[in-house]
Amino acid sequence: MAVLARSSVDTTLLWLLVSALAIAAVACKAEERGAESEAAVPPPAPAPRPSPPRPALTGDEEATIEKVMTARDEIAAIAEARARDCDAAAKEIEVVVERSRPLLAASSAMERDPAKHRWIGEKYGARMLASSSKLMALMEHCDPHEGLSRIFGSLE
């Protein structure tokens, strides 16, 4: 009988020990999952960058810059569409450049003002980079092309 009682106590203690270990294991897993989910949650996005302080641009100046950017976008679209046809690209780009010359002259004058130049770069920099990258494929394929060289040389 003493053997039976002792084994019953041992069994109970063993059961309690196993239960405690199981509970501890579950608690550790829950803690790990909590740490993993905290690590998996990305930090909050940084606050959007405020618009650059606007220099004293007139409404006409800002409209001019927007028209210049539209012309750049148009030239980039031509370059992308005619990347393998240098002659056609030159003809179409020349039409846009000639139509935009007064805008380009006004834009160039504005960009001589350091504050306006900085503001234009900050506001339109990404758009300018995108249009320039589209022109690169055409320029690389068509280098040297007399018509394109003349057109882009006239812009400098």
N, C-alpha and C positions, 0 to 999 in steps of 0.2 A: 504494500500500500504506500509506503514511503517513497518507493521508486515511482509509482504512478503520480503521486502528488508532486514530486520533484520534476518530473517530465512535463507535467501540466504547467508548473511555474516557469520552467525553461521555455516552453512553447509560447506562453503568454509574453514573457520578456522578449523572446526572439521576434514575436509578432509586433510588439511595441517598437522594437528597434528597427525592424524593416519598415514599419509604417512611418516612423520618424525620418528615416533616410529617404523614403519616397516623397514625403512632404517637403523635405529640404531640397530634394532634386527638382521637384515641381517649382518651388519658390525660386531656385537659382535659374531655371529655364525662363520663368516669367521675367525675372530681372534682366537676363540676357536679351530677351525679346524686346523689352522696354528700351534697353540701351541701343539695340540694333535699330529699332524704329526711330529713336531719337537721332541716331547717326544717319538714317536713311532720309530723314526729313531735311530737305535743303534749307540753308539759311534764307531768311527773307531777302527778296530782291532789293538791290540798292534803290534808293529813291531816284526817280527820273531826273536826269540832268536838266537843270533849268535852262531855258532859252538864253542865248547870249544876250548881254545887255545891248539894247538897240541904240546905235549911234543916231545922230540927227539925220536920218534919211527922209527925204520928202516922199510923198506918195508916188510921184512920178519916177523917182529913183528906184524905189522898190519894185514898181511895175516894170521898169527897164531891166532890172536884174532877173526878174521872173521870165521876161520874154527872152533874154539871153539864154537862160537855162533851158527854156523850151526849144530854142534853136539848137543848143548843144545836144539835147535829147533826140531831136530830129536827125541831126548829123550822125549821131551814134546808131540810130535805127537804120539809116541808109548804109552805114559802114557794116553793120551786122548782116543786113539783107544782101549786100553786094560785095561781101568779103572776097569773092573770087573773080569779080568782074571790075577791074580797076578803072576802065574807061567809063563804064556806067556810073560807078561810085563817084568819080571825079565830076562828071556832068551834074549829077543830082546834088552833090555837096556844094558845088559852086553856086547853084541857084540859091540855096539856103544862106550861104555866106554873103553873097551879094545883097540879098534881101535884108540881111541882119547887120550890114556894115554900120549904119547910124547907131544901132543899139550897142554894137561892140565898142565904138568910139566913146559913147557915153559911159559904158561900163568901165572901160579902161581909165577914164578920168576919175570915176568914183574910187577905183581900187588904189589910186595914188594916195588917198587919205588912209593912214594906217588903221584908224578905228573902223572905218567902213570895210577896208580890206579884211581885217580880222573877223568882223561880223559876217561878211559874205562867205568867208572860208568856213566858219563854224556852222552857219546855217545851211549852206549848200555843198559843203565839202564831200559828203558821202555821194550826193547826186553827181557831182563833177567827177569823182573817182569812177563811178559806175559807167558814165558815158565815155570817159577816157579809156577804160579797159576794153570797151567794145571797139573803139577806134584802133587799138593796138593790133588786132588781128589783120585788119585791112592794111595798116601801115607796114607791117612785117611782110605781108604777101606782095604788096605793090611797091616795095622799095627797090629801086627808085622809079617812080612814075612821074613823068614830067608834069602832068596836069595836077596831080595831088600835091607834088612838091611846090608848085607855083601857088596853089590855093592856100596851103598851110603856111608857106613862107610869107604870104601877104598878110597873115594875121599877126605876125610877130612885131 
